Amino acid sequence: MTATAGRLPRLRAALVLGVIAVLFTGLDATFIFSGPFLGYVPSTLPVFLLASAFMMVVLALGSRFRCAYAGFQDEAVVILSGVGASFAVRAGAAPDDDLYATFLVTVIVSTVLTGVFFLMLGTLRIGRLIRYVPFSVTAGFMITVGALLMSGGIQLAESRSLGAVLSGALAGEWPLRSLFALCVALLIVGGVRWSGGVAGMPVVCLGVFLLFHAVCALTGMGGSALAEGGWLMPVQEGAPHPPGWLLLLHADIDWRLVFGEWRSMASIALISALALLLAVTALELTTRQRVDVDRELRAAGWANLASAGGGGGAGYHDDAVSAMLHKNLGADRDTVLWAALFSAAVAALDPAWFALVPLPLLGGMLLWLGWQLWRDWLVYSGHYLHRNDWLAVVAIVVVTVSAGFISGVLLGIGVGIALFLVDYSQVSTVRYVVSGREIRSNIDRSPSAEQLLYDRGSRVNVVKLQGYLFFARSHQVLVQLEPVIERERGKGRQYIVIDFQSVAGVDSTATMAFVRLRQIAAEADAGLVFTGLGMETRVDLAREELAEGDIGYFSTLDQGLAWCEDQLLEESSELPQDRVDMYGLFDEIVRLAGDSGGAGAYLRELRVKAGDVIMDPGSEATDICLLQSGSLSVVVQGAGRERIVLRGLEPGSVFGEMALYLGGARTAAVVAETDAVVLSLGAEAIARLEEDDPRLATRLHKLLARLLATKLRQTNTWLSHLR
């Protein structure tokens, strides 16, 4: 009893989905083969129903979504409808079996190409590139499809062109069938809203169908009269057309016409890929499942090949129906498979039943589908679009309607590139410009050297570039640097450090701006320093005579800054190289130790060779050290076990004080780059010093506090320029 009760909701969901699939498939077949091919709809319906069943099964099994439903999609249907109309115009007469078969083959070939395109995107794992298409371009296509669906709904209901309908209305002729279709569309909107999903659509359509035929029976209107009045499909004289599969076997296919529609086929593949990714994203939000977009592309690719094998059109995930299955019907993968079986079973029936469906009812369904697209892309999503985006949307709609979808696709690509360039050029190429007073290299220098670098720091200016550089963006560098160079003119040799670490690439036209910058710098006695250059960017600059010479090249910004600081220090003879505050303090500690029984009572001298490790990361912090001579580096190990230098230490540098004050283990290693002499003052020695000479100990703590505060101030200043 429990198992039976559990199966009933699934069977109900499968029946609802099966009815929806049959209705949508019948609508698509009617719209694609409307106009001169309308008499072939009964021949096409079994083909499309079986192809739809194949597509549903393959996508349901291949998708990660538990209830993924696939159907023929609006974009392909609209484009193929236009192809059919052009075929009839070229024939110049009523279409025959050969022309119908040629058109059906065109539908199948477009489906194969769409499937192969999906598989290529998914297999090469480049499907995410489609996401870079601007929102305005996608909106333009979808709004165009919505407009064509609504105009197609009116033409299907009236069995004549939209222009003829409008002319008749202006002449006082009431378009009754269009009004009937409009009422159907409004009823479907209300039914969908009432049911909370598309499950209300088949209920409304069934009710309208029964009511229509009940009224016709009461008024005595037969099928022939209704067909002559345009309410039903035209009554075919003579024997009915055989099923589409049989026509394909015996017809003479005009392959010139088929491959002459390559533009339409390419449009179907590209626009369907865009719409598929949007549908998958919507389902991801609805089901709260993380999905692999490339897997969904591959699943949709195989589903399209299966549809082509059955003789049907292109399609992919229907996010609205799949969301209904997930939220309202509690469906799963088996539900979709049962619905596919229902669709295949209907395909085995006599397709003559479909001729009883009123054309205005089908037209109303098209009006509803078109309104759905307009509501989603014009009403709900319109507030995401800026003025330039709206101009792009209007241009795409106008060109697509007047010149075809491939022209709209090409225009959309061009508009997308143009919008990107306009928006990207408004993003500043220069991330920041800071002077040598705000940014320093990671080399610890003596206090007097630090003071001199601060006094002359305005003569060093660092420019951090970002993004891709082309002519318009590289010109921003000139605009921002010219005033800086002029401000320091006449104050001595100045240095402009340009960091390319965050630059993705340099266009050939952008190098012209750097050639001009070189000229300006030479006139103002300013040296150029380029850091963080990739090999490709360096080659591009070398082509424009920006190779090494009067321009300094360094691998990192820190190396370039250190070189500039060395140049400033070498200019001065005022800097005492042998005595700084910490040296004097340590001398007093040595004298105190001599009075107390030897320097070893407080200080320990370490003589190390190049490559020796003085402090290990993770070791306990027990002392502070003063570098007397030589060169040291503070290093850590990167994630890839590479050696990363955090700071360089020169004579007079103090290190180890932060870990000693804070307690705990050391976080970096100190390695000797050259032979060096280091004085070490341990924690126990500092405690004895506080007892033996509190005044000297206080001076020690004050000096260490000043060093820490100076480092903190430099860090804060630097961070303030990064915000």
N, C-alpha and C positions, 0 to 999 in steps of 0.2 A: 504493500500500500504506500509506504514512504517512498520507495523507488519510483513508483508510478507518478506520485505527486511531484517528485523532483524533476521528472522528465517533461511534465506538461508545460511548465514555463518555457523550457527550451524549445519544445515543439511549437509553442505559440510564437516565440521570437523568430524561429526559422520560417514559419508561415508568413509572418509580417514582412520579414526581410525578403522572402521569395517573391511576394506580391510587389514590393517596392522595386526589386530587380527587374521583374517583368515589365512593370509600368515604365521605368526609366529606359530600359532597352527598347521597348516599343516606341517611346517618344523619340529616342535618338535615331532609330531607323527611319521614322517618319520625317524627321527634320532633315537628315542627311539626304534622303531620297525624295524630298518634297518637290513641288513644281512639276516639271515634265516627267520625272521618274516616279511620281506618286503611285502609279499603277503597279510598280514593282515592289512596293512595300510588303505585301503578303509573301513574295518570294524571298525577301531579305530577312523578314522577322525570324524564321527558324534558324537561319545562319547566325544572326546576331545573338539570339538567345543561347545557342550552344557555345558560341565564342565567349559570351559573358560568363557562362558556367565554368569554362576552362580557366578564365582569368581569375574568377573568385577562388577556385580550388588552389591554384598555384600560389597566389599571393597569401592566402590564409595559411598555407603550409610553410611559406618562406619568410613571412614577416615575424618580427618579435612581438608585435601586438597580438593579444589573444583573440581579438574580434575584428581583425582588419578586413574590411569589405572593399572590393575593387569594382569599379564600373567604368563604362565609357565616360569620358569627361568633356565638359562643355567646350573647352578650347579647341579640341580636335573636331568635335561635332560641328562647331560654327565654321571652321576653316573648310572642312570637307563639304559642307552644304554649299559654300561658294564655289568649290571645285566642280560639283555636280551641275550647278547652274551654268558655269562656263563651258562644260562639256556639251550641254544641250544647245547652247548658243553656237558653238562651233559646228555642230552637226547640221544646223539649219533646218531640221525637220524633227518629227516626233522620234524620240529615241527608240532604237530597236534592241534586240537581245545582245547584239555585239557591243553596242555602246554601253549598255547596262553592265555587261561583264567587264568591259574595260574600266568603268568607274569602280566596280567592286574590287578589281585587282589593284586599282590605285589606293583604295582604302586599306587593303591588306599590306601593300608595300610600305605605306606610311606607318603602319603599325609595326612592321618588322624593323624599319629604321629607328623608330622611337625605342623599341625594345633593345636594339643593339646600342643605341646612344646611352640608355640607362645603364646597361651592363658595363659599357666602357667607363662611365663615370664611377660606378661602384667598384669595379675591379681595380682600376688605377687609384682608387681612394682620393679622387679629386672632386667629389660631389659638393664639398663645402665651398668650392670656388663660386658656385652659383649664388651663394649667400651674399657675395660682394656686389651683385646687381643692385643698383639703387632702388629703394622702396618706391620712388615715384615712377620708375620705369615699369615695375611689376603692376603698380596701381593703374597705369595707363592701359596696359594690355587687358587687365581684368575688367575695367570699366568699359572698354571697347567690346569685349566678349558679352558683357551684360547688355549693352545697347543692341548688339546684333541678335542676341537671343530674344529680346523683347520685340524687335522689329520682325524677326522670324516668326514669333508667335502670332502677330497680327496677320502676316502674309499667309501663314498656314491656316488660320481661322477663316480668312476671306478668300483663299485660293487665288490671289492676285498680288501684284507688287504693292509695296507700301505707298509708292507714288500714286498708283491708281486708287487706293483706298482714300488717301488724302484729297485727291481731286474730286472723288465722288462725294466726300463729306462736305467740301466747299460748295458743291453743286446742290446740296440739300439732301443727298442720299444718306440715310442712316446706316452706319456700319453695324448692323444688328449682331452679326456673328462676332465682331471684335468686342462689342459690349458684353456679349455672352462670355467670351474668353476672359475679359476683365473681371467679371463677377466670379468666375471660377478661380482666378488668381487670388482675389480677395478672400474667398472662402478657404482656399488652401492656407493663406497666411493666418487666418483665424484658427483653422484646425491645427496647424503646427504649433501655434502659441498655446492652444488649449491642451494639446497632448504633451507639450514640453519637448517635442522632437519631430522628426519627419514621419513618425508613425501615423500622425494625423493626416498626412497627404493621401495615402491610398483609401482611407475611410471617406474623405471628401470626394475623391474621384469616383469611387464606387457609388456613393449616394447621388452624385450628379448624373452618372451613367444611367442608373435605374430611373431617376426622376425624368430624364430626357425621353427615354423610350416609353415610359408610362404616359407622358403627355402626348407623345406622337401616336400611341395606340388609341388614346381617347379621342384625338382629333382626326384619326383615320389616315394619317400620313404614312405612306409606305416607304420602303428602302429606296426605291427608284426616285421618288419625288424628293426625298431628303438628299440623295446624291446629286441630283440635278440642281438643287438649291444650294449646294456647297456645304451642307451640314455633315455629310458622310463622304468617304472616299468614293471616287467615281466608279461606277459599275463597269467592269471590264467586259467588252464584247468578245465573244468566242471563248476558246479554251483558256483557262488561267495560265499565267506564266509558270513554268516549272521552278522548283527550288533553285536558289542561287548556285548551289554546288554543281547541279547538273548543267546550268548555263555556262559555268566556267569550263566545264569539260568539252563543250561542243562549240563555244563561241570563238570568233576570230578577234583576238585581243590586239588593239592598236597600241603597241608599246611606245610609239612616239608620243601619244597623248599621255600615257602613264608617266614617263620620265620627264615630260615637259612640265610636270607639276612639282619638280624638285624643290622649288622655293616654298611651296605650301607644305611639303613634307618636312623640310628643315624647320619651318616655323612651328609645326606641331611638336617636333622633338624638343626644341629649345623652350618653348613656352610651357610645355608639359613638365619639363624638368624643373622650371621655376615653381610651377604650381604644386608639384609633388613635394618639394622641400617645405613649402608653406603648409601643406596638408600634414606632413609628418611632424612638423613643429607644433601644430595645433593639437594633434593627437598626443604628443608627448606631454603637453600641459594638461590635457583632459584626463589621460590615464595615469599621470604621474609616474611614467616609466622613462628611464633613460634609454635611448635607442641609439643604434649605430646607423647613421644616415646612409653610409655606403652599403650596408646590408639591405636596407629598405630599397635602395636604388637597384641592387641586384635582383631582389625579389620582384620588384615591379618590371624589371627588364625581362625576366623569364615569364612573368604573367602576360606581357604584351606579345611575346613570341607564341605563347599558348593561344592567345586570342587570335593572332594572325593565322595559326593553324586551323582554327575553327572558321575563319573568314570574317572576323570582326575588326573593330576599330581600336584605337589606342586608349589607354586608361591607366589608372593608378589608384591609390588610396582615396576613398571618399570619406573625408574627415567628419562631415555632418552625420552620415549614416553610421559610421563606426562609433562615433561618440554616443549616438542614441543607443546602439547595442550595448555599449559599456555602462552607461549611466541608468538607462530606463528599463532595459529588458534583461539585464544580467546575463548576456550572451557570452559564448566562448567560441573557440575555433570550430567545434562541432556544429554550432548553429549556422555558421557560414557555409560549411560543407553541405548540410541538409538543404539550405536555401539554394545552393548551386544545383543540387539534385532536382529541386522543384523547378528551377529554370530550365534544366535540360528536359524534364518531363513535359513542360509546356511547349517546348520546341518540337516535340513529337506530335502535337495536336495539329488539326487542320487550321492553317493560319487565317482562314476566312473569318474567324470570329473577330479578328482585329478590325475588320472593315466596319464593324458595328460601332466602334468607338467614335464619337462625334469629333470632327476636326477642331471645332472651337474648344472642346475639352483639352485636347492636346496643345492647342494654342495657349490656353490659360496656364497649363503647366510650364510652357516656355516663358510666358510673362512672369510667372512666379520665380523661376530659376534666374531670369535676368534681373529681377528686383532683388533677389538674394545677393547677387554679386554687387549691384549698385549699393545696397544697404551696407555690405561689409566694407567695400572699398571706397565708396564716395561719401557715405554718411558717417559710419563709425570711425573709419581710418582717416577721414579728411583732416581732422584737427592735428594729425601728425605732420602734415605737409606744410612747408613754408611757401612763400610766394613764388620763388624760382621753381620749386617742385611742381606747383600747380601749372606753371607755364609749360613745363616738360610734359605733364600729363595731357594737357590740351593738345600740344603739338603731336604727341604719339597717337592720341585718339583720332585726330583729323587725318594724319598721314595714313594710319592703318585702314580707316574706313574708305578713304579715297584711292589709295594706291596699293593696298594689300598688306598682309601681315609681315611679309619678309621686309618690306620697306619700313614698316613700323619697328621691326626688330633691329634693323640697321640704324634707324634713327634713335631708338632707345639706347643702343650701345654708344652711339656718338654723344647723346645727351648725358648718359651716365659718366662718360669720360670727361665731358666738359664740366659737369657739376662737381666732379671729384677735383679737377684741377682748380676750379674757382674756390671751392671750400678749402682745399689743401694749401693753396697759396696764401690764404688768410691766417693759417697757423704759422706762428713765428718760427723762422729757421733758427734764430738765436735763442737758445734756452736761457742763457744768462751771460752777462758781462760783469766780471768782478776784477778788482785790482789786487795787486800783491799784498795789500794791507788786509784784505778779507780772506785770502786763500794762501796757504803755504804748502811747500812740499812736506813729505813725511820724514824729513831729516831734522833731528833734534840738534840745535846749535846753541852756542853759549848765549847768555842773556844779552851781552853787548852786541853780538851778531844779530840777535833777534830784534833788538832796538834799531839797529842800522837798517835792517830790511824793512822794518815798519816805516821808518822815516822816508825811505826811497821806494816804498811799495807802489806808489801811484805810477811809477814808470814801468811797471809790469801789469799788463791787462790780459786776463784770460777770457776767451770766448768759447762757450760750449755750443756746438751746432747739433742739430737733430733732423731726422727725416731724410727725405730724398731731395737733393739739390738740383734744381734746374734754374734757368736764367732768372725768372721773376723772383724766386726764393733766395738765390745767391746774392741778388742785388740788395736784399735786406741787410746782409753782412756789411756791405759798403756804407749803407745809410747809417748804421749804428756805430761803425768804427771810425769813420772820418772825424766826427767831433771829439772822440777820445784821443786820437792821435794829435789833433790840433791843440788840444788842451795841454798836452805835455811837451809840445814842441819847444825847443830851446832850453830844457831843463837837464839835458844830458841824454845819453843813449837810452832809448826806451825799447821795450820788448812786447810784441803782440803774440800771445800763445793761442793758437786756434786748435781746439780739440775736435777730432772727427770720430771719436769713439762711437757716438750714437748716430752717425750718418750712414744711411742704407746704401747710398750710391751718389755719383756725381755725373750729371749730364754734361755732354761736351760743351754746351753753351754756357754752363755755369762756371767753367774754368776761366772764362774771359773776365769775370768779376774778380777772381783772385790775381790775375795778371795785373789788373788795374790797381788792386790793393797793394801789390808789390811795388808798383811805381809810386804810390802815395807814401808808403812806408820809407822808401829810399829817400824821397825828398825831405822827410821829417827826421832822418837819422833814427829810424826805428827798425829793429830786426824782427823778422817773421820766424815763428817757431810752429811747426805742424806736428801734432801728436795724435796717436790712435788711428793712424791711417791703415786701412786695409790695402792689400796688394793691388786690387783692381783700381781703387781710387788713386793710389800713388802712381800707377801707370797712366791714368787719365790726366793727372796733373803734370806728369813728366812730358807728355806730348805737347803741352803748352809752355814749355821752357820754365817749368816750375820744379825742376829737379834740384838736387842738392847743390849748394853753392853758397849764396848769401842767405839761404833759408835753412834753418835747423830742423832736422827730422828726428823724432824720438818715438819709441814704441808706446809709452804711456804718458799721461798728463803729468804724473809725479816726476818722471825723469826730465821732462821739459822744464817744469817749474824749478827743479833743483839746479839745472844748468843756468837758468836766468838768475837765480839767487847767487850762484857762484860768480857770475859776471859782475853783479852789483857789489859783492864783497871784495872782489879783486881790484875794484876801482879805488878803494880806500886804504890809506895807510894808518888810519886813526884807530883801527880795531886792535886791541891787545890780544895777541894770539896765545899768550902763556898764562894769564891770570884773569880769572873771573870770580864772581862772588863765592861760588862753591869751593873753588880752589883755596881762597883765603880762609874760608871756614874750616876746611879740612886741615890747613896748615896749623890753625889754632888748636884743633883737636890733637894733631901730632905733638905740638909743644906741650899741651896738657898731659898727653900720654908719657912724654919724656920725663916730666916731673913725677909721674905716677909709677914709673918703672918700665917704660918702653912703649913704643908706638903700638906694639901688638896688643896692648891692653884694650885698644878701641878699634883700630883699623887693621885690615888684612889686605896685603898686596897680592894681586893675581897677575901672572904673566902668561898670556895665552898665545897659541899659534893660530894662524889662519885656518879656519874650518872647525876650531874647537867650539863646543857648545858650553856656554857659561851658565845659562839657566834653561831648564827643561820645562815644557808645558805639563801641568799637573803636579809639579813639585811644590812643596810647602814654601811660602814666602817668609824668609828669615832675615833678609838684609836689603839694604839699598846700596847702589853702586854708583861710582863716579868714574867715567872714562878719562884716563890721563892722556893716553896716546893711542893711535891706531883708529880702526873703523869697525863698527859693529852693525848688525842688522837685527831687527825684531821680526820674526817670521812665524807663520802658521802654515799648516798643511791644508790644502783645499780638498773639495769633495773628490776630485780625481787624483788625490795624493800629490798634486803639484805644489811647488814651493811658492808661497805668496809673501812678499816683503811688505810689512805694515809700516815700518819706520826705519830710517837710517840714523845711526848715532855717530856723532863726531866728538873730538876731545872737548871736555867740559859738559857733556851730556850726563844727566842723571837718569837712572832707570831702576825699576823695581819698587819705587816708592808707593805706587797706587796699591799694589797687592799687599804690601806690608801694612799700610794703614787700614785697608778694608779687611784683611785677614783672608784665609782660604788659600786655594792653590793658584799657581800662576797659569795664565791662559795662553801664553805664547812662549816661543823659544828665543833666546838671544844667542846669536852665532857670530863669531869673529870673522870678518871679511879679510882682515890683515892681521899681522902680529900686533898685539895690543897689551896695554898695561891698565889694570882696573883696580881701583880702591874700593873695598867692601866694608860697610858699616852695619854690623848685625843688630838685631833687636835687643839682645842682651847688652851689647855695648852701649846702645842708646839709653837703656835703662840706667846703667852705671853712670853715664855722662850726666843724666838728669840729677843724680845724687851728688856727683863730684863738682859739677859746674852748671847749676840751673840756668845761669845767664846764657852760656854757650849753647845749651840744649834748646833754650827758647829761640835763639837765633836760627838754629838748625830747623826747627819746626816751622818757623815763619818763612824761611827761604823755600822749604819744600811746599808749603801751602801756596806761596806765590807762584811757584812753577806749575802746580796743579791748576790754580786759578787761571793762569795764562793759557794753558792748554784748553781749559773749558771755555774761556772767552773766545778763543779762535774757533773752536767747534761750533759754538752758538752763532757766531758771526757767519760762519760758512753755511750752517743750516738755514739761517734767515734768508740767504740769497737763493737757496734751492726752492723755497716755498713759492 
